[in-house]
Amino acid sequence: MLPAALRSDTPAGRIVPPSGAAARLVPLTSAAMALLAVLAVAVALAAGRIADRWETGLAGTATVRISAPPDQMAAQVRGAIRVLETTPGVTLVREMSPEDRQALLAPWVGGDLPLDTLPLPAILEVVEGAGGVDAQGLRLRLAAEVPGAVYDDHSRWRVPLVQTARGVRTAGLVALGLIGAVGAVLVAVATQAALAENLSVIRTLRQIGARDSFIARAFVRRMTLRTAGGAVPGALAGAVVLAMVPTAPGGLLDGVAPAGADWLWTLAVPVVAAVVAFAAARVTAFRLLRRVP
């Protein structure tokens, strides 16, 4: 059930003239704020998904790169596999095939590069157990037994990427909070302007016995409905923009558009905007009415 201040059949809802600067300002600004809020929510959710994907997708995995002359490569690979298989915490070791390395390099050098003509290193994929491995100790063993092997647990570049993605998520949430704060200020300013434009109406209502709560409901209802009326098309416009974002797997913008239940957050933006407007208009109306003689 709607609050009394928002019901269309209340007498208080019919005492505020529908014209004025606030009638044009509030819907337009709320539409713009709702669009920005939808985009901020999408960015925050996408950054969170990307951070989780990078962290879980690479956690517990590592690679060993082996560089050696062609006549020593096989012996170096066998030696590295022997070291890894006897290392506590290592659950699986697999040498990448030429096809796997071709797929790994394809995004950078193209898919038709003849790898057999290039002196590429051998790569071993390593899967670690839940407890992980002693990375420093493993590096020392490899350096002693397989001089051409380099152990890489991806933490050197994975951790900064995850931290960056989480920072983007935090920035999106901060932006969302700022959008809500600016929206509340705009509603408060519009409510104040509407009250100032209708001082004669307010004084007349007081003379015939109207209480401040009755008068405030009129302005609160007007501002809340105007905010919601602007936020709905603004949120829909934001949803359309997100739906147009390319979602090719592995692409730069993959994961930016909401997926599944994440769309519910975009639909909640107009509701949140109406709640913020209701609170801001109510506080402003009662505060200013106490100053009206």
N, C-alpha and C positions, 0 to 999 in steps of 0.2 A: 504494500500500500504506500502511495506517495505521502510525504509529509504534508501537513496542512498548508504550508506556504507554497506548495507547488501545484495544488489541485486547481484545475481550471474553473471549477464551479464556486470557488470561494468569493465572497464579496470583496475581500481585500485585493483579489487579483484583477479587479476592474476599475480601480481608482487611479492607476498610474497611466497617464497618456502614453500611447505607443510610439510617439514621435520623439525626437531629440537626438543629440549626438551619440549617446550611449546605444541607441537602437541600431546605429550603423557600425559603431566601433567594436562592440563586444562580439557579435557573430564573426566578423572578419578576423579579428585577432585570435579568437578561439579556434577558428578553422586553421590558421597558420600554426598556432601552438600545437594543435592536435596532430597535424602533419609532421611537425618536427619531433613530437613525442613518439609517434609511431616509428620514425626512422631511428631515434635514439634507442628505443626498446629493441629494435631489430639489430642494431649494431652491438648493443650489450649482449644480447643472446647469442649472436653469431660469434662474437669474440670468445664468449665462454665455451661454446661448442668447439671452436677451433683449438683453444687452449687444451681442453680435455682430450681432443683427438690427437694432438701432437704429443701430449704427455703419455696417454695410455698406448698409443700406437707405437711409440719408440721405447717406452719403459721396458726394461728387461731384455733389450736387444742390443747387440753390438756387432762390429765388423772388425776383421783383421785383414789388413792390406799387406800383401807380400810382394816386394820388388826384388827381383833377382835375375841374373842372366838366364837365357832360355835353357841352357844345359843344367842349371841348378834349380830351376823353378819347381820341378816335381819333388825333389828332395826337401826343399824348403816348405812346400805345402804339407808333405807328410809329417815333417817335424812339428809344424805349427798345430796340425790336427792332434798329434800325440800330446803336445803340451796342453792344449785346450781340453781334451778328453780326460786328462788327469787332474784338472783344476777343479777344486771344490766349488759348487755353485753353478757350473756350466752343465746344462741339460741337453743341449743339442748343438752340433757343429755341422755345417754344410757348405761345400764349396759352390760358389755361384757358377752356373754354366755360362758359356759364351752368349746364349740367348738372353739370359737374365741380365748380363752386363750390357748387352745391346739395348734392352728395354730401359735400363737405368740411365743410359747416356742419350737415348733417343730425344728426350725433351730439349737437350742442349745442343747436340750435334747432328740430329736427324736420324731417321731410322735406317738409312741405306749405307751407313759408314762401314767399310770392311774392317772389322776389329782384328781379324787374323793378320793384318798387315801392320798393326801398331803394337809397340811394346807395352801393352797394358799390364798392370799388376794383377795378380790373382786376388780374389776377395773371398773371405770365409764369413759366412753368417753365423753368429753366435747367439743362442738363446740362453738367458740366465734364469735361474730359479728364483723363488720368492725372496730368498735372503740375499741375492746378488752375489757378486764375486769381489775378491780383493784386487781391485784394478791395478793398484801400484805394484803389488807382488806379481801379478800376471805380466805386467809390462817388463819387469825385471827378468823374469824367466824367459820371456820371448827374446829379449835383448841378448841374453846369454846363450840360448840354444838356437834361435832362429834370427840372426842379425837383420835380415831383411823384412821382418814382420813388425807391423805397427798396429797396436790395439786401440780402437776408437769406440768409446761407449756413447758417443753422440752428445754427451752432456755439454761440451764446449759451445755448441750452437743450439742444442735443443732447449736448454734452460733459458737463455736470453729470449728465444722465440716465445716460449710459454709465458715468461714474465711480460713480454711486450703485449701478447694477446690479452693477458689479464689486466694490464694497464689500460688497454683500449676498452675493456668491459667496464672498468671502474670509471673511465672518462665518460662512457655512455650513460652510466647511472647518475653521475654528477650532472651531466647535461640534462638528463630527465628531471632531476630535482630542481635545477635552475629554471627549466621551462615551466614547471609547476609553480615555482615562486613568482616568476614574472607574470604568469597568468593570473595568480591571486592578486598581485598588485594592480594589474589592469582592471580586474573586476572591481576591486576596491575603489579605484579612481573613477570608474564609470558609475558606480553606485553613489559615490559622493557627488558627481556631477548631476545625476538624476535627482538626488535629493535637493540640490541647490536650485535646479530648474523648477521644482515643484513645491517651493516653500509656501506659497499661498495655499496650495491644496492641503499641505500638512497642517497649517494653522487653522484652516476651515474645519478639517476633520477633528482637530482637537477641541474646537469650540462646540462641536455637536456631540462631544463625549467619546470620541474614538481614542483608544489606548495606543501607546507606542508599539506594542506588540502587533496590533492589527495593522498599523501603518507599515511597520517593518516587513511584515509578510508580503505586502504588495510588491515592494522593491526587491526583496529576496527572490520571490517567484519570478519576476520579470528577468532579473539578471541570470538566474540559474537556467531558465528555459532558453534564453538567448545564447548562453554559453553552450548548452547541449546542442542547440540547433546549428551552431557553427562547428562544433567539434565533430559531429557525425560525418558531414561531408569531408572535413579535413582528414579524419581518420581513414575514410574510404579512399581518398586520394593517396594517402600514404601507403595503404595496402596495394593499390594499383601500381604505384611506383615499385614497391618491393616485388610484386608479381612479375614485373618486366625485367628484373635483374637476371642475367644469364646464370644458369645453374649447371653448366657442363661439369661432370666429375673431373676433379683435379685442376679445374680452372682457378684463376685468381680470385673470382668472386664466388666460388663454390662454398655454400654454407651460409651466405649472407642473408638470403631470403628465408623467412620463417618456414618451419616444417612442422606438420602435425599440430600438436596442442599449442605450439608457440603462437599460432594465429590468434588464439584466445586472448593473449596479452594485447594485441593490437585492437581487438574488439572492446577491450576493457578501458581503452583510453577515453572515449566519450563519457563513460560512467564516472571515471576518476575526475575528469574535467568538471562534470556537473557537481560532484561532491565538493571539490575545491572551491568552485564558484559559490555554492550554497554557503559554505563556511565563511568565505571572505566577505560576501555580501551581507550576511547576517551580522557579523562582528562590526562591519563598517556602518551599517544602518543603525544599529542600536547605539553605537558610540556617537554618531552625529546627531541622532534624534535627541540625545540628552543635552546637546548644546543649543538646540533650536529653542528660542524663548517662546 
